Amino acid sequence: MTIVSFLLFTLFAAGLTWFLTRNYENKSSEGFFLGGRSLTFPIIAGSLLLTNLSTEQMVGLNGSAYKNGLAVMAWEVIAVLALVLMAAYFLPKFLRSGITTVPQFLEQRFDGRTQTLANSIFLAAYALLLIPIVLYSGAKGLINMMDLHTLTGIESEFTLLTITCIGIGLAGMMYSRFGGLRTLAVLDTINGIGLLIGGFMIAAFALYVLGGDGGILAGWDTLNTVHPERMDSTGAEGLDSEVPFSTIFTGVALLNLFYWCTNQQIIQRTFGASSLAEGQKGVLLTGALKLLGPIYLVLPGLVAYHLYFGQGVSNDDAYGKLVADVLPAQLTGFFAAVMVGAILSSFNAALNSTSALFSIGLYKHVINPTASDEKTVKTAKLFVTIIAIAAMFGAPLLSKTSSIFSYLQTMNGIYAIPIFSVVVMGMVNKRVPSAAAFYSMVSGLVVMIGLLIVYPALNGGANTSDLTGISNFHTMGIVFAALMLIMFIGAKVAPRAEAWEITTNTPIDMTPWKGTKVASIILVIAVVAIYIGFSK
């Protein structure tokens, strides 16, 4: 029954996506990468949500909750504030400039070498970090949910992990090669509905199992009374947390801002908006949906701690085991199919963004400036095929990490802090010269690599926070402030000859949505209320 329901939902989603997008043009660059600038707010919100809600979130964040408690909800709740800033400040500027990629904005604001450097950083990060993590976390979730060891008879964890990563990768490549952004966005929306339904079901079933004869309410009561220190939004004293409360004002906030405001993989969906108003509504609707994220991205991990702690279950295995244990077989197959959709969504988003960065930022910018749109798209497809194959074989090596979600966020800081600092200063200070931006990005990258990769490698894996006594997230905040200061000094010492102004270069309607301010205020109030409500 598990396999049958899995296949039925997978075929349903694929068939409906093909039917809805069968006449869609995706041979031009704008058609393939931006959906022809035709996306409306429900499609944008659905695509943003599912691009984010892949298995590095479902498996990884629940795994972090299993280890650290409720405080890890910061990754979901603080994201709402970042989405408010995206809708109100960043999106209008990006859409007005008519760009396809964030590095293009940096070229408009600074110069070609800043664009090329940002492109190269994004490409390296996606190829070496993001895409392998999507495949690894997806494979881990499916192996536990579908009990693939029993189903396949393969006992070796590494062998099964490798085979599953290859299978997911091949399926994702087919979607990415034969469909553009609109096809992926429609598939995201269909799977997004299933993912939300399934996520809420798992939370409910998990509480029901934990509560025993008392049901869901008794399960909730158990969470709050047996280990109350794990139910504190600010991180209880004495509980070792990867996300101390103070870090939500430094590194956690910065990583969320980078992710939702400048990360190409995510915001490429918003670049395809049919108008500024549709883009703003889509981003703010995503913010409202993110408020519900802790229910299915944190709560199951909290329940898993009560059910499995002391039984040798690892962080990254906890969620898949919980799903297999609490859901009926027919629902397990349905949810596994939805999870595959989520995996393919993030995988495809990364491949689509990688192809846009490579083809527009490097191929057409440096390698072959006279290439036609059709040749550019074909070259992009070939490039991401190579990247995807490399990721399939590299993903299983991540099994050595202790917490996949913590690893992802820490490594994200390497490229997020330098790029985000340059984008922000480029927007807020119109006199910052290109040299200051370029060398700030280079120095930021060098410092972050030294702190987060070189130092641990030379000291047996020791964390830099062990040496400094400062959380890595606070360190990210310090580096960000230093880079901003460097650029500010550059603007004072050797300012641009003329103040930079955004040039309007877009065919879409740039009239803002009238409800942006009210919706933003409501979302900010909701974030504060959630933190106060769960603070002990």
PATITI-377808 format. One record per residue (C-alpha): residue in three letters; residue number from 1; x, y, z. Coordinates in pm, 1 decimal, always signed. Layout:
 code pos       xx       yy       zz
  ALA NUM        X        Y        Z
...
//
This chain:
 code pos       xx       yy       zz
  MET   1     +0.0     +0.0     +0.0
  THR   2   +290.0   +238.2    +77.5
  ILE   3   +441.7   +189.3   -269.7
  VAL   4   +102.1   +220.0   -444.5
  SER   5    +11.8   +550.8   -279.0
  PHE   6   +364.8   +677.5   -345.4
  LEU   7   +340.0   +605.2   -718.3
  LEU   8    -15.5   +737.2   -751.5
  PHE   9    +58.1  +1079.8   -604.3
  THR  10   +388.4  +1111.2   -792.9
  LEU  11   +217.8  +1036.9  -1127.2
  PHE  12    -73.3  +1269.3  -1041.2
  ALA  13   +159.7  +1564.3   -968.8
  ALA  14   +370.8  +1504.6  -1281.0
  GLY  15    +65.5  +1460.6  -1506.1
  LEU  16   -113.2  +1770.8  -1379.5
  THR  17   +204.3  +1979.7  -1415.1
  TRP  18   +249.8  +1864.5  -1775.9
  PHE  19   -114.4  +1945.0  -1857.1
  LEU  20    -98.0  +2295.7  -1709.2
  THR  21   +232.8  +2390.1  -1876.9
  ARG  22   +225.6  +2185.2  -2200.2
  ASN  23   +195.8  +2492.4  -2426.4
  TYR  24   +441.6  +2704.2  -2232.3
  GLU  25   +746.8  +2854.6  -2409.3
  ASN  26  +1077.9  +2784.0  -2235.6
  LYS  27  +1342.4  +2803.5  -2508.8
  SER  28  +1434.0  +3168.2  -2450.9
  SER  29  +1636.8  +3282.4  -2149.2
  GLU  30  +1348.5  +3483.1  -2005.6
  GLY  31  +1107.3  +3196.4  -2058.9
  PHE  32  +1335.4  +2931.5  -1910.1
  PHE  33  +1478.8  +3128.2  -1616.2
  LEU  34  +1195.4  +3369.6  -1525.8
  GLY  35   +876.7  +3196.3  -1641.3
  GLY  36   +823.0  +3472.7  -1898.9
  ARG  37   +769.5  +3717.0  -1608.7
  SER  38   +416.1  +3581.1  -1575.4
  LEU  39   +402.5  +3439.0  -1221.7
  THR  40   +111.9  +3544.9   -995.8
  PHE  41   +118.2  +3560.1   -617.2
  PRO  42    -24.6  +3212.0   -536.6
  ILE  43   +233.2  +3048.1   -765.6
  ILE  44   +514.9  +3263.6   -624.8
  ALA  45   +417.4  +3182.5   -265.0
  GLY  46   +374.8  +2811.3   -334.3
  SER  47   +705.8  +2793.4   -515.0
  LEU  48   +894.5  +2995.3   -251.8
  LEU  49   +752.9  +2778.6    +25.6
  LEU  50   +835.2  +2444.4   -132.0
  THR  51  +1175.2  +2554.1   -260.1
  ASN  52  +1252.9  +2630.0   +103.2
  LEU  53  +1070.3  +2329.5   +248.8
  SER  54  +1285.2  +2053.0   +115.8
  THR  55  +1430.8  +1771.4   +317.4
  GLU  56  +1717.3  +1977.1   +457.4
  GLN  57  +1432.1  +2156.1   +640.5
  MET  58  +1197.1  +1863.2   +711.0
  VAL  59  +1474.3  +1622.0   +808.2
  GLY  60  +1742.5  +1870.1   +914.6
  LEU  61  +1542.9  +2121.5  +1120.1
  ASN  62  +1339.4  +1851.9  +1294.2
  GLY  63  +1672.0  +1682.6  +1366.1
  SER  64  +1797.6  +2004.8  +1522.6
  ALA  65  +1478.5  +2027.9  +1732.1
  TYR  66  +1538.1  +1666.8  +1842.3
  LYS  67  +1881.4  +1773.2  +1964.8
  ASN  68  +1829.1  +2134.9  +2078.9
  GLY  69  +1461.1  +2191.2  +2157.8
  LEU  70  +1217.7  +2465.6  +2055.4
  ALA  71  +1480.1  +2741.5  +2025.0
  VAL  72  +1563.3  +2627.4  +1670.5
  MET  73  +1225.4  +2766.6  +1559.8
  ALA  74  +1425.5  +3087.1  +1507.4
  TRP  75  +1511.7  +2965.1  +1157.6
  GLU  76  +1139.8  +2968.6  +1068.7
  VAL  77  +1000.8  +3258.0  +1270.8
  ILE  78  +1279.2  +3512.1  +1206.9
  ALA  79  +1245.0  +3429.7   +835.3
  VAL  80   +910.8  +3614.0   +846.4
  LEU  81  +1089.5  +3941.1   +927.0
  ALA  82  +1329.0  +3882.2   +637.1
  LEU  83  +1035.0  +3828.2   +401.4
  VAL  84   +878.7  +4155.5   +517.4
  LEU  85  +1201.2  +4338.5   +427.5
  MET  86  +1215.7  +4155.9    +94.6
  ALA  87   +864.2  +4269.4     +0.1
  ALA  88   +901.5  +4626.5   +121.0
  TYR  89  +1261.4  +4713.4    +30.2
  PHE  90  +1463.9  +4465.3   -175.5
  LEU  91  +1204.1  +4338.0   -426.6
  PRO  92  +1105.6  +4681.3   -566.8
  LYS  93  +1471.6  +4758.9   -638.5
  PHE  94  +1543.8  +4420.1   -796.9
  LEU  95  +1233.3  +4422.2  -1018.0
  ARG  96  +1286.6  +4782.4  -1125.8
  SER  97  +1635.4  +4696.7  -1252.5
  GLY  98  +1496.5  +4411.2  -1467.8
  ILE  99  +1764.5  +4162.1  -1359.4
  THR 100  +1761.8  +3782.2  -1386.2
  THR 101  +2032.0  +3716.7  -1125.2
  VAL 102  +2161.8  +3895.7   -814.4
  PRO 103  +2515.0  +3924.0   -960.5
  GLN 104  +2361.0  +4119.1  -1250.2
  PHE 105  +2244.5  +4374.2   -994.9
  LEU 106  +2600.3  +4394.6   -859.8
  GLU 107  +2726.5  +4459.7  -1213.1
  GLN 108  +2475.7  +4742.4  -1256.1
  ARG 109  +2568.3  +4888.7   -917.8
  PHE 110  +2945.4  +4829.8   -924.7
  ASP 111  +3128.1  +4662.1  -1215.3
  GLY 112  +3185.3  +4344.1  -1412.6
  ARG 113  +3450.7  +4193.3  -1185.8
  THR 114  +3220.8  +4221.0   -880.2
  GLN 115  +2951.2  +4045.4  -1081.3
  THR 116  +3191.3  +3771.5  -1194.1
  LEU 117  +3317.4  +3713.7   -840.1
  ALA 118  +2964.5  +3692.1   -696.7
  ASN 119  +2865.7  +3453.8   -977.5
  SER 120  +3162.2  +3229.8   -904.6
  ILE 121  +3089.2  +3227.9   -530.2
  PHE 122  +2724.2  +3135.7   -585.6
  LEU 123  +2815.5  +2860.7   -832.0
  ALA 124  +3073.7  +2708.5   -597.0
  ALA 125  +2834.5  +2723.2   -300.8
  TYR 126  +2548.9  +2558.7   -491.1
  ALA 127  +2768.7  +2288.8   -648.2
  LEU 128  +2968.6  +2200.0   -334.2
  LEU 129  +2715.4  +2267.2    -58.4
  LEU 130  +2349.7  +2319.4   -143.2
  ILE 131  +2283.6  +2056.1   -410.4
  PRO 132  +2467.3  +1772.0   -228.6
  ILE 133  +2284.4  +1854.4    +98.6
  VAL 134  +1944.7  +1845.6    -75.0
  LEU 135  +2024.9  +1501.6   -216.1
  TYR 136  +2172.0  +1368.4   +109.6
  SER 137  +1889.2  +1484.6   +337.4
  GLY 138  +1629.6  +1362.4    +87.4
  ALA 139  +1788.3  +1020.3    +69.2
  LYS 140  +1810.4   +995.4   +449.5
  GLY 141  +1442.5  +1079.1   +485.9
  LEU 142  +1326.2   +833.5   +220.6
  ILE 143  +1542.3   +547.4   +349.3
  ASN 144  +1377.0   +569.1   +690.7
  MET 145  +1023.0   +650.9   +575.7
  MET 146  +1002.4   +378.5   +313.6
  ASP 147  +1221.8   +132.4   +509.6
  LEU 148  +1436.3    +93.3   +199.7
  HIS 149  +1681.7   -137.7   +378.1
  THR 150  +1408.0   -400.9   +407.0
  LEU 151  +1253.5   -320.5    +70.5
  THR 152  +1581.7   -347.8   -122.2
  GLY 153  +1768.1   -597.3    +93.0
  ILE 154  +2072.6   -366.3    +97.6
  GLU 155  +2230.7   -363.3   +443.3
  SER 156  +2511.3   -113.5   +383.9
  GLU 157  +2394.1   +236.0   +480.3
  PHE 158  +2648.9   +408.8   +255.1
  THR 159  +2563.7   +192.3    -48.0
  LEU 160  +2189.7   +250.2     -9.4
  LEU 161  +2250.5   +620.0    +48.6
  THR 162  +2451.6   +644.0   -273.7
  ILE 163  +2191.1   +456.2   -479.7
  THR 164  +1906.8   +669.4   -342.0
  CYS 165  +2096.9   +994.1   -408.1
  ILE 166  +2155.7   +885.9   -769.3
  GLY 167  +1788.6   +796.7   -815.3
  ILE 168  +1669.2  +1131.2   -680.2
  GLY 169  +1930.5  +1314.2   -885.1
  LEU 170  +1828.7  +1147.1  -1212.0
  ALA 171  +1461.4  +1227.9  -1152.4
  GLY 172  +1546.7  +1589.7  -1071.4
  MET 173  +1760.1  +1627.4  -1381.5
  MET 174  +1469.4  +1519.5  -1600.6
  TYR 175  +1244.7  +1788.6  -1453.1
  SER 176  +1516.1  +2053.6  -1473.5
  ARG 177  +1617.6  +1975.7  -1832.3
  PHE 178  +1268.9  +1959.6  -1982.6
  GLY 179  +1095.3  +2241.6  -1795.2
  GLY 180  +1168.1  +2603.9  -1717.2
  LEU 181  +1087.7  +2810.9  -1411.2
  ARG 182   +710.4  +2813.3  -1466.3
  THR 183   +695.2  +2432.3  -1493.9
  LEU 184   +893.3  +2401.4  -1171.2
  ALA 185   +679.3  +2664.7   -997.8
  VAL 186   +353.7  +2485.2  -1088.0
  LEU 187   +493.6  +2150.2   -971.8
  ASP 188   +608.0  +2322.5   -650.9
  THR 189   +257.1  +2453.2   -582.8
  ILE 190    +94.6  +2111.3   -631.7
  ASN 191   +346.5  +1939.9   -408.2
  GLY 192   +334.9  +2230.3   -162.3
  ILE 193    -31.3  +2163.5    -89.1
  GLY 194    +46.1  +1796.1    -28.2
  LEU 195   +348.0  +1881.8   +186.3
  LEU 196   +150.0  +2112.4   +414.1
  ILE 197   -127.5  +1856.0   +453.5
  GLY 198   +122.7  +1579.4   +522.4
  GLY 199   +330.2  +1794.2   +758.3
  PHE 200    +30.9  +1882.9   +972.4
  MET 201    -83.4  +1518.9   +972.1
  ILE 202   +253.9  +1401.6  +1102.7
  ALA 203   +247.6  +1660.7  +1381.7
  ALA 204   -103.7  +1550.5  +1480.7
  PHE 205    -28.5  +1175.9  +1464.6
  ALA 206   +296.8  +1227.1  +1656.5
  LEU 207   +120.3  +1410.3  +1939.7
  TYR 208   -153.2  +1144.8  +1940.0
  VAL 209   +102.3   +864.0  +1977.9
  LEU 210   +289.5  +1055.2  +2248.4
  GLY 211    -34.3  +1122.4  +2437.8
  GLY 212   -147.4   +759.8  +2433.9
  ASP 213   -506.9   +720.6  +2554.2
  GLY 214   -524.9  +1093.8  +2625.9
  GLY 215   -480.4  +1181.1  +2258.7
  ILE 216   -333.4  +1495.3  +2106.2
  LEU 217   -390.0  +1724.3  +2405.8
  ALA 218   -220.7  +1477.9  +2638.0
  GLY 219    +73.7  +1463.2  +2396.6
  TRP 220   +104.8  +1840.8  +2403.0
  ASP 221    +86.4  +1836.2  +2782.2
  THR 222   +368.2  +1579.1  +2792.2
  LEU 223   +592.8  +1805.7  +2584.8
  ASN 224   +537.9  +2092.9  +2826.6
  THR 225   +566.8  +1901.1  +3154.0
  VAL 226   +819.5  +1617.0  +3110.5
  HIS 227  +1097.9  +1831.9  +2961.9
  PRO 228   +973.6  +2192.0  +2996.1
  GLU 229  +1324.3  +2332.0  +2933.1
  ARG 230  +1301.4  +2206.8  +2575.3
  MET 231   +986.7  +2413.3  +2511.0
  ASP 232  +1143.4  +2757.1  +2561.9
  SER 233  +1159.2  +2980.5  +2252.3
  THR 234  +1461.9  +3161.6  +2393.7
  GLY 235  +1658.3  +2847.1  +2480.5
  ALA 236  +1650.6  +2744.8  +2845.5
  GLU 237  +1946.9  +2795.3  +3075.8
  GLY 238  +2157.5  +2481.4  +3096.7
  LEU 239  +2034.2  +2344.7  +2762.4
  ASP 240  +2317.6  +2345.7  +2508.7
  SER 241  +2165.6  +2506.4  +2199.7
  GLU 242  +2304.4  +2556.8  +1851.6
  VAL 243  +2095.1  +2874.7  +1832.8
  PRO 244  +2135.5  +3083.4  +2152.2
  PHE 245  +1867.9  +3352.3  +2176.2
  SER 246  +2116.8  +3637.2  +2133.2
  THR 247  +2223.3  +3503.5  +1791.3
  ILE 248  +1884.7  +3584.1  +1636.7
  PHE 249  +2001.3  +3947.5  +1639.6
  THR 250  +2331.7  +3872.1  +1463.2
  GLY 251  +2419.5  +3569.2  +1249.9
  VAL 252  +2075.4  +3406.3  +1245.8
  ALA 253  +1914.3  +3731.7  +1132.8
  LEU 254  +2182.3  +3789.9   +868.8
  LEU 255  +2155.8  +3437.2   +726.9
  ASN 256  +1775.9  +3471.9   +705.4
  LEU 257  +1808.5  +3810.5   +535.7
  PHE 258  +2058.7  +3675.2   +286.7
  TYR 259  +1848.9  +3365.1   +220.3
  TRP 260  +1516.7  +3542.3   +160.7
  CYS 261  +1644.6  +3869.1    +10.9
  THR 262  +1953.9  +3786.3   -198.8
  ASN 263  +1990.1  +3407.2   -237.8
  GLN 264  +1950.3  +3338.9   -609.4
  GLN 265  +1798.4  +2993.4   -556.6
  ILE 266  +1507.4  +3143.4   -361.9
  ILE 267  +1442.3  +3488.9   -501.1
  GLN 268  +1459.2  +3385.1   -866.2
  ARG 269  +1091.8  +3293.0   -814.8
  THR 270  +1011.4  +3654.7   -732.6
  PHE 271  +1201.5  +3784.9  -1037.0
  GLY 272   +941.2  +3606.1  -1250.0
  ALA 273   +652.0  +3809.0  -1100.3
  SER 274   +403.0  +3954.3  -1347.4
  SER 275   +402.1  +4282.6  -1149.2
  LEU 276   +551.9  +4431.2   -834.9
  ALA 277   +218.4  +4397.3   -656.0
  GLU 278   +196.6  +4024.9   -740.0
  GLY 279   +554.3  +3975.8   -622.1
  GLN 280   +491.8  +4157.1   -293.0
  LYS 281   +171.7  +3962.4   -225.4
  GLY 282   +350.8  +3635.0   -300.4
  VAL 283   +640.3  +3716.5    -65.8
  LEU 284   +413.4  +3829.7   +220.0
  LEU 285   +185.7  +3526.8   +179.3
  THR 286   +498.2  +3313.5   +213.8
  GLY 287   +573.6  +3503.2   +536.9
  ALA 288   +228.4  +3423.5   +673.3
  LEU 289   +271.5  +3055.1   +587.8
  LYS 290   +615.9  +3051.4   +753.8
  LEU 291   +447.5  +3136.9  +1084.6
  LEU 292   +301.5  +2786.6  +1072.6
  GLY 293   +641.0  +2631.1   +998.8
  PRO 294   +728.9  +2531.5  +1357.6
  ILE 295   +423.8  +2302.5  +1366.9
  TYR 296   +565.0  +2066.3  +1104.4
  LEU 297   +936.3  +2159.4  +1106.5
  VAL 298  +1002.8  +2166.6  +1482.9
  LEU 299   +717.1  +1994.7  +1669.8
  PRO 300   +779.5  +1646.2  +1522.9
  GLY 301  +1143.7  +1669.0  +1631.2
  LEU 302  +1035.9  +1759.0  +1985.1
  VAL 303   +804.9  +1456.5  +1995.0
  ALA 304  +1076.3  +1231.5  +1849.9
  TYR 305  +1302.5  +1325.1  +2142.4
  HIS 306  +1044.6  +1188.8  +2387.7
  LEU 307   +994.5   +871.3  +2184.8
  TYR 308  +1351.6   +784.4  +2083.4
  PHE 309  +1600.6   +957.6  +2312.4
  GLY 310  +1846.9   +704.2  +2450.7
  GLN 311  +1769.5   +450.2  +2176.1
  GLY 312  +2064.2   +537.5  +1952.3
  VAL 313  +1857.1   +733.5  +1699.0
  SER 314  +2065.4  +1010.6  +1535.7
  ASN 315  +1942.3  +1364.6  +1469.7
  ASP 316  +1910.5  +1315.4  +1096.1
  ASP 317  +1734.0   +977.5  +1129.8
  ALA 318  +1473.9  +1094.7  +1384.6
  TYR 319  +1221.6  +1250.1  +1145.1
  GLY 320  +1214.5   +965.8   +893.8
  LYS 321  +1173.3   +710.6  +1173.5
  LEU 322   +891.2   +913.3  +1328.1
  VAL 323   +703.3   +931.3   +996.7
  ALA 324   +738.5   +555.3   +944.1
  ASP 325   +621.7   +482.0  +1300.2
  VAL 326   +320.9   +714.0  +1338.0
  LEU 327   +162.4   +726.0   +989.4
  PRO 328    -54.4   +445.7   +845.3
  ALA 329   +105.0   +270.1   +546.4
  GLN 330   -116.4   +435.1   +282.5
  LEU 331    -41.8   +781.5   +422.8
  THR 332   +328.6   +704.7   +451.6
  GLY 333   +340.6   +641.3    +76.2
  PHE 334   +153.3   +964.5     +7.3
  PHE 335   +386.8  +1165.8   +227.8
  ALA 336   +696.0  +1000.0    +82.3
  ALA 337   +572.7  +1107.8   -263.0
  VAL 338   +523.8  +1463.0   -136.6
  MET 339   +872.3  +1453.6    +12.1
  VAL 340  +1013.5  +1345.2   -322.9
  GLY 341   +834.4  +1646.3   -473.5
  ALA 342   +994.6  +1867.8   -209.6
  ILE 343  +1336.2  +1719.8   -279.2
  LEU 344  +1295.3  +1770.1   -653.1
  SER 345  +1173.0  +2125.2   -591.4
  SER 346  +1483.4  +2236.2   -402.2
  PHE 347  +1708.7  +2030.7   -628.9
  ASN 348  +1552.1  +2183.2   -939.5
  ALA 349  +1555.7  +2534.0   -792.0
  ALA 350  +1927.0  +2499.9   -725.3
  LEU 351  +1990.3  +2361.0  -1075.5
  ASN 352  +1776.6  +2630.5  -1240.9
  SER 353  +1953.0  +2904.7  -1045.8
  THR 354  +2292.2  +2747.7  -1116.9
  SER 355  +2215.4  +2738.3  -1487.9
  ALA 356  +2103.0  +3104.1  -1480.6
  LEU 357  +2418.2  +3211.3  -1296.3
  PHE 358  +2645.6  +3014.9  -1529.9
  SER 359  +2483.0  +3099.0  -1861.5
  ILE 360  +2396.2  +3464.7  -1803.7
  GLY 361  +2678.1  +3551.1  -1564.3
  LEU 362  +2968.5  +3358.3  -1715.7
  TYR 363  +2882.8  +3196.5  -2050.6
  LYS 364  +2713.7  +3491.0  -2218.6
  HIS 365  +2906.2  +3748.2  -2018.9
  VAL 366  +3260.2  +3612.4  -2066.1
  ILE 367  +3282.0  +3291.0  -2272.3
  ASN 368  +3044.7  +3352.5  -2567.1
  PRO 369  +2884.3  +3699.4  -2562.0
  THR 370  +2729.0  +3652.1  -2909.5
  ALA 371  +2546.7  +3326.2  -2825.9
  SER 372  +2176.8  +3306.9  -2913.9
  ASP 373  +1914.7  +3258.1  -2642.5
  GLU 374  +1852.4  +2899.3  -2753.7
  LYS 375  +2223.0  +2812.7  -2744.8
  THR 376  +2256.4  +2976.8  -2402.9
  VAL 377  +1975.2  +2762.9  -2259.9
  LYS 378  +2120.2  +2444.7  -2414.7
  THR 379  +2461.9  +2520.7  -2268.1
  ALA 380  +2303.9  +2585.5  -1928.6
  LYS 381  +2131.1  +2245.3  -1937.6
  LEU 382  +2458.8  +2069.3  -2018.4
  PHE 383  +2641.8  +2252.6  -1738.9
  VAL 384  +2389.1  +2165.9  -1468.4
  THR 385  +2386.2  +1803.0  -1584.1
  ILE 386  +2756.8  +1783.5  -1499.7
  ILE 387  +2699.8  +1958.0  -1163.5
  ALA 388  +2410.4  +1725.2  -1078.5
  ILE 389  +2608.8  +1408.1  -1154.9
  ALA 390  +2897.3  +1527.9   -936.1
  ALA 391  +2652.6  +1605.2   -653.0
  MET 392  +2497.9  +1256.2   -670.6
  PHE 393  +2830.3  +1095.2   -584.5
  GLY 394  +2942.9  +1364.2   -340.7
  ALA 395  +2623.2  +1377.0   -132.4
  PRO 396  +2675.3  +1046.4    +57.5
  LEU 397  +3002.3  +1182.1   +200.2
  LEU 398  +2795.0  +1420.6   +415.7
  SER 399  +2696.7  +1124.2   +634.8
  LYS 400  +2997.9  +1212.5   +854.5
  THR 401  +2840.6  +1539.9   +975.5
  SER 402  +2683.0  +1540.4  +1323.8
  SER 403  +2390.9  +1770.9  +1231.8
  ILE 404  +2313.7  +1837.6   +867.6
  PHE 405  +2105.3  +2150.6   +934.0
  SER 406  +2365.5  +2308.8  +1162.3
  TYR 407  +2635.2  +2224.4   +906.8
  LEU 408  +2431.9  +2384.3   +627.5
  GLN 409  +2373.2  +2709.3   +815.9
  THR 410  +2735.8  +2738.2   +925.9
  MET 411  +2870.4  +2677.1   +575.5
  ASN 412  +2613.5  +2918.1   +430.5
  GLY 413  +2780.4  +3191.9   +630.8
  ILE 414  +3098.5  +3158.8   +423.9
  TYR 415  +2942.1  +3314.1   +114.6
  ALA 416  +2626.6  +3473.7   +259.8
  ILE 417  +2802.0  +3735.1   +472.1
  PRO 418  +3034.1  +3874.7   +198.0
  ILE 419  +2763.2  +3884.8    -70.3
  PHE 420  +2487.0  +4023.6   +150.9
  SER 421  +2709.9  +4298.8   +290.6
  VAL 422  +2798.0  +4419.6    -60.0
  VAL 423  +2434.0  +4412.3   -180.0
  VAL 424  +2311.6  +4603.1   +126.1
  MET 425  +2584.0  +4869.7   +119.4
  GLY 426  +2538.6  +4907.0   -255.3
  MET 427  +2171.6  +4990.4   -197.8
  VAL 428  +2196.1  +5215.6   +107.7
  ASN 429  +2507.9  +5413.9    +12.2
  LYS 430  +2509.8  +5553.6   -339.8
  ARG 431  +2875.0  +5664.1   -323.0
  VAL 432  +3047.4  +5331.4   -244.9
  PRO 433  +3305.7  +5270.3   -521.9
  SER 434  +3338.0  +4939.0   -703.8
  ALA 435  +3688.5  +4873.7   -566.7
  ALA 436  +3563.7  +4888.5   -207.0
  ALA 437  +3285.4  +4641.5   -285.5
  PHE 438  +3512.7  +4398.9   -470.5
  TYR 439  +3787.3  +4389.1   -208.2
  SER 440  +3534.0  +4369.5    +75.8
  MET 441  +3382.3  +4062.2    -85.0
  VAL 442  +3724.6  +3904.1   -134.6
  SER 443  +3840.4  +3976.5   +220.8
  GLY 444  +3509.4  +3861.0   +368.4
  LEU 445  +3532.7  +3534.5   +178.8
  VAL 446  +3891.6  +3475.8   +291.4
  VAL 447  +3810.3  +3549.2   +656.6
  MET 448  +3500.1  +3326.4   +662.3
  ILE 449  +3684.5  +3036.2   +495.4
  GLY 450  +3965.8  +3075.6   +746.7
  LEU 451  +3730.7  +3075.8  +1046.0
  LEU 452  +3487.1  +2805.5   +938.3
  ILE 453  +3697.7  +2566.9   +727.2
  VAL 454  +4073.5  +2618.2   +767.0
  TYR 455  +4084.2  +2655.6  +1145.5
  PRO 456  +3870.7  +2343.7  +1214.7
  ALA 457  +4074.1  +2144.8   +957.6
  LEU 458  +4402.1  +2237.3  +1126.7
  ASN 459  +4271.1  +2169.5  +1476.7
  GLY 460  +4107.3  +1829.4  +1447.2
  GLY 461  +3761.3  +1963.4  +1372.1
  ALA 462  +3758.5  +2207.6  +1665.3
  ASN 463  +3511.5  +2493.7  +1631.0
  THR 464  +3639.8  +2852.5  +1627.2
  SER 465  +3386.0  +2927.9  +1899.4
  ASP 466  +3587.2  +2694.8  +2126.0
  LEU 467  +3884.1  +2926.6  +2080.2
  THR 468  +3708.9  +3263.0  +2100.2
  GLY 469  +3418.8  +3178.4  +2330.0
  ILE 470  +3192.6  +3351.9  +2078.4
  SER 471  +2921.9  +3172.0  +1880.5
  ASN 472  +2993.5  +3134.6  +1508.6
  PHE 473  +2673.0  +3328.2  +1444.9
  HIS 474  +2803.3  +3623.9  +1646.8
  THR 475  +3129.8  +3597.6  +1453.7
  MET 476  +2929.9  +3629.8  +1130.6
  GLY 477  +2773.3  +3947.6  +1267.2
  ILE 478  +3115.7  +4091.8  +1354.3
  VAL 479  +3253.4  +4013.4  +1006.2
  PHE 480  +2944.6  +4167.3   +845.1
  ALA 481  +2987.1  +4488.3  +1046.4
  ALA 482  +3359.1  +4503.2   +957.1
  LEU 483  +3286.0  +4467.5   +583.9
  MET 484  +3019.8  +4739.0   +599.7
  LEU 485  +3270.4  +4965.6   +774.6
  ILE 486  +3535.1  +4901.4   +507.4
  MET 487  +3292.2  +5000.3   +232.6
  PHE 488  +3170.9  +5304.0   +427.1
  ILE 489  +3530.1  +5425.8   +464.8
  GLY 490  +3585.9  +5359.4    +93.0
  ALA 491  +3286.0  +5580.7    +12.9
  LYS 492  +3435.2  +5860.2   +223.3
  VAL 493  +3795.8  +5830.1   +102.5
  ALA 494  +3736.6  +5759.0   -267.6
  PRO 495  +3365.3  +5804.4   -347.0
  ARG 496  +3205.7  +5744.7   -685.5
  ALA 497  +3221.8  +6048.9   -908.6
  GLU 498  +2843.0  +6046.4   -938.8
  ALA 499  +2584.3  +5904.2   -701.0
  TRP 500  +2441.9  +5576.5   -830.6
  GLU 501  +2074.1  +5561.6   -926.6
  ILE 502  +1864.8  +5259.9  -1025.3
  THR 503  +1765.3  +5264.3  -1392.3
  THR 504  +1414.7  +5133.7  -1461.4
  ASN 505  +1453.4  +4846.2  -1705.9
  THR 506  +1147.4  +4624.0  -1678.0
  PRO 507   +829.8  +4563.7  -1880.4
  ILE 508   +614.6  +4483.2  -1574.7
  ASP 509   +386.6  +4717.1  -1377.1
  MET 510   +583.6  +4859.6  -1081.6
  THR 511   +282.9  +4986.7   -884.1
  PRO 512   +324.6  +4861.1   -523.2
  TRP 513    +53.8  +4656.8   -352.0
  LYS 514   -156.5  +4884.2   -130.5
  GLY 515   -172.3  +4628.1   +149.7
  THR 516   +205.0  +4587.4   +186.2
  LYS 517   +243.0  +4810.3   +493.2
  VAL 518    -55.7  +4669.0   +685.4
  ALA 519    +34.8  +4306.8   +608.2
  SER 520   +396.6  +4371.2   +710.4
  ILE 521   +296.2  +4521.6  +1047.1
  ILE 522    +65.6  +4226.9  +1120.3
  LEU 523   +343.4  +3977.4  +1043.4
  VAL 524   +595.5  +4159.9  +1267.1
  ILE 525   +345.8  +4165.9  +1555.9
  ALA 526   +281.7  +3793.1  +1506.6
  VAL 527   +655.1  +3713.7  +1530.8
  VAL 528   +691.6  +3907.7  +1856.5
  ALA 529   +377.3  +3742.6  +1999.2
  ILE 530   +505.0  +3392.7  +1918.3
  TYR 531   +836.6  +3455.6  +2093.6
  ILE 532   +667.4  +3604.0  +2400.1
  GLY 533   +407.4  +3326.3  +2409.1
  PHE 534   +666.8  +3046.7  +2413.9
  SER 535   +924.5  +3219.1  +2633.4
  LYS 536   +962.8  +3076.1  +2981.6
//
